[in-house]
């Protein structure tokens, strides 16, 4: 028997950060007005019965809580740090254009395993996102699901996680090259939906 579940991958609103900074796992708030706008748009289209999960970073949590305030029939969002943005280590809060070109070349040459900034690799990002998908029964069901089944699952998260989930949707065992990494992600406050087959 096979059914599907829709995963809503919702990106946080515009962060309050200087343009051009690498901010990955750094925790900063999002613009309040942009968060309200995004919450209003999502509340108008999100179906009943959804389960809400949010990253451990405040910019994603602001949007999750603003959405739930507009849709109080939905259970409060559950925090899952596996939905945090990729950690760029020593490059956090540095300008992208101030990072030496050799650092980008090293990452491109070993895209799957290289820890850009010394903290987290794409392989490690894919592993934690993949485990969250398994716990939801979307890739390969775990023996002990952490979250209840629902018609739709909503992740309030970040561009890197959205790209990782999109890649795993297409290729569950992916070991990507730099050229394989999805180029597109939703705009701030936007979302992307993926339909996953569920096997029982």
C-alpha positions as CSV (number, residue, x, y, z in Angstrom):
1,X,0.0,0.0,0.0
2,X,1.4,3.4,-1.0
3,X,0.2,6.9,-0.1
4,X,1.9,10.3,-0.2
5,X,2.7,13.0,2.3
6,X,3.4,16.6,1.4
7,X,6.4,18.3,2.9
8,X,6.3,22.1,3.0
9,X,9.8,23.5,3.1
10,X,9.4,27.1,4.4
11,X,12.3,29.5,4.4
12,X,12.5,32.1,7.2
13,X,11.8,35.8,6.4
14,X,14.4,38.3,5.6
15,X,17.1,38.2,8.3
16,X,18.4,41.3,10.0
17,X,21.9,40.9,8.7
18,X,24.2,43.0,6.6
19,X,24.0,41.9,2.9
20,X,26.9,39.8,1.8
21,X,27.6,38.1,5.1
22,X,28.0,34.4,5.6
23,X,25.6,33.7,8.4
24,X,24.7,30.0,8.2
25,X,24.2,28.7,11.8
26,X,24.6,32.2,13.4
27,X,21.5,33.1,15.3
28,X,19.9,36.4,14.4
29,X,16.3,37.6,14.1
30,X,14.3,38.1,11.0
31,X,12.6,41.3,10.0
32,X,9.3,41.5,11.9
33,X,7.2,43.0,9.1
34,X,8.5,40.4,6.5
35,X,7.8,37.7,9.0
36,X,4.2,38.9,9.4
37,X,3.8,39.1,5.6
38,X,5.1,35.5,5.1
39,X,2.9,34.2,8.0
40,X,-0.2,35.7,6.5
41,X,0.5,34.2,3.0
42,X,1.3,30.8,4.4
43,X,-1.7,30.8,6.8
44,X,-4.0,31.4,3.8
45,X,-2.9,28.2,1.9
46,X,-1.7,25.7,4.5
47,X,-4.3,22.9,4.9
48,X,-5.7,21.6,8.1
49,X,-4.0,18.9,10.1
50,X,-0.4,19.9,9.4
51,X,2.4,19.1,11.8
52,X,4.8,22.1,12.3
53,X,8.5,21.7,12.9
54,X,11.1,24.5,13.2
55,X,14.8,24.9,13.3
56,X,16.6,25.9,16.5
57,X,17.4,29.4,15.1
58,X,15.2,32.3,16.0
59,X,14.6,33.6,12.4
60,X,12.9,30.3,11.5
61,X,11.1,30.1,14.9
62,X,9.6,33.6,14.5
63,X,7.8,32.6,11.3
64,X,6.7,29.2,12.7
65,X,5.1,30.9,15.8
66,X,3.6,33.7,13.7
67,X,1.9,31.1,11.5
68,X,0.6,29.1,14.4
69,X,-0.8,32.3,16.0
70,X,-2.8,32.8,12.8
71,X,-3.8,29.1,12.7
72,X,-4.4,28.3,16.4
73,X,-6.1,25.0,15.5
74,X,-2.7,23.7,14.6
75,X,-0.5,22.2,17.4
76,X,2.5,24.5,18.4
77,X,5.6,23.9,16.4
78,X,8.2,21.4,17.6
79,X,11.9,22.5,17.6
80,X,14.2,20.2,15.7
81,X,17.9,21.4,15.5
82,X,18.5,19.1,12.6
83,X,16.6,21.7,10.5
84,X,19.3,24.4,11.4
85,X,21.2,26.0,8.6
86,X,24.6,24.6,7.7
87,X,27.4,25.6,10.1
88,X,30.2,27.4,8.3
89,X,32.5,27.5,11.3
90,X,35.2,30.1,11.2
91,X,33.6,31.8,8.2
92,X,30.4,32.6,10.1
93,X,29.6,36.3,10.0
94,X,32.5,37.0,7.6
95,X,31.8,38.6,4.2
96,X,31.6,36.0,1.4
97,X,33.9,38.2,-0.8
98,X,36.5,38.3,2.0
99,X,36.9,34.5,2.1
100,X,40.0,33.4,0.1
101,X,39.2,31.8,-3.3
102,X,41.4,28.8,-2.3
103,X,38.8,28.0,0.3
104,X,36.0,27.8,-2.2
105,X,38.2,25.7,-4.6
106,X,38.9,23.2,-1.8
107,X,35.2,22.9,-1.2
108,X,34.3,22.5,-4.8
109,X,37.0,19.9,-5.3
110,X,35.7,17.7,-2.5
111,X,32.1,19.1,-2.2
112,X,30.6,16.1,-0.4
113,X,33.2,15.7,2.4
114,X,35.0,19.0,2.8
115,X,34.1,21.1,5.9
116,X,34.0,24.6,4.5
117,X,34.9,26.7,7.5
118,X,36.0,23.6,9.4
119,X,32.8,22.7,11.1
120,X,30.3,20.8,8.9
121,X,30.4,19.1,5.5
122,X,27.6,18.6,3.0
123,X,27.7,14.9,3.9
124,X,27.0,15.8,7.5
125,X,24.2,18.2,6.5
126,X,22.6,15.5,4.3
127,X,22.9,13.0,7.2
128,X,21.0,15.1,9.7
129,X,18.4,16.2,7.2
130,X,18.0,12.6,6.0
131,X,17.5,11.4,9.6
132,X,14.8,14.0,10.1
133,X,13.1,12.7,6.9
134,X,13.4,9.1,8.1
135,X,11.9,9.9,11.4
136,X,8.9,11.4,9.5
137,X,8.7,8.2,7.5
138,X,9.5,10.0,4.2
139,X,12.7,8.2,3.1
140,X,13.1,5.0,4.9
141,X,10.9,4.8,8.0
142,X,12.7,4.6,11.3
143,X,11.6,2.0,13.9
144,X,10.6,4.8,16.2
145,X,9.0,7.8,14.6
146,X,9.4,11.0,16.7
147,X,6.5,12.9,15.1
148,X,2.8,12.0,14.6
149,X,1.6,11.2,11.1
150,X,-0.4,14.0,9.5
151,X,-1.7,14.9,6.0
152,X,1.1,17.5,5.6
153,X,4.4,18.2,7.4
154,X,5.8,21.7,7.5
155,X,9.5,22.6,8.1
156,X,10.4,26.2,9.0
157,X,14.0,26.1,8.0
158,X,16.7,27.5,5.8
159,X,18.0,27.5,2.2
160,X,20.7,24.9,2.8
161,X,18.3,22.4,4.5
162,X,15.7,23.0,1.7
163,X,18.3,22.2,-0.9
164,X,19.4,19.1,1.0
165,X,15.9,17.8,1.3
166,X,15.2,18.5,-2.4
167,X,18.3,16.6,-3.4
168,X,17.4,13.6,-1.1
169,X,13.8,13.6,-2.5
170,X,15.3,13.0,-6.0
171,X,18.3,10.9,-4.9
172,X,18.1,9.4,-1.4
173,X,21.7,8.1,-1.5
174,X,23.2,11.2,-3.0
175,X,26.9,11.9,-2.7
176,X,26.8,15.2,-4.6
177,X,29.4,17.0,-6.6
178,X,29.2,20.8,-6.5
179,X,27.4,20.8,-9.8
180,X,24.7,18.5,-8.4
181,X,23.7,20.8,-5.6
182,X,20.3,22.4,-6.2
183,X,20.7,26.0,-7.3
184,X,17.3,27.2,-6.4
185,X,15.7,27.9,-3.0
186,X,12.6,29.8,-2.1
187,X,12.8,33.5,-1.5
188,X,12.8,34.7,2.1
189,X,9.4,33.8,3.5
190,X,8.6,31.6,0.6
191,X,8.2,27.8,0.4
192,X,8.6,24.7,-1.8
193,X,6.4,21.6,-1.5
194,X,7.6,18.0,-2.1
195,X,5.3,15.0,-2.3
196,X,6.8,11.8,-0.8
197,X,5.5,8.3,-1.3
198,X,4.9,6.5,2.0
199,X,5.3,2.8,2.2
200,X,3.4,0.8,4.9
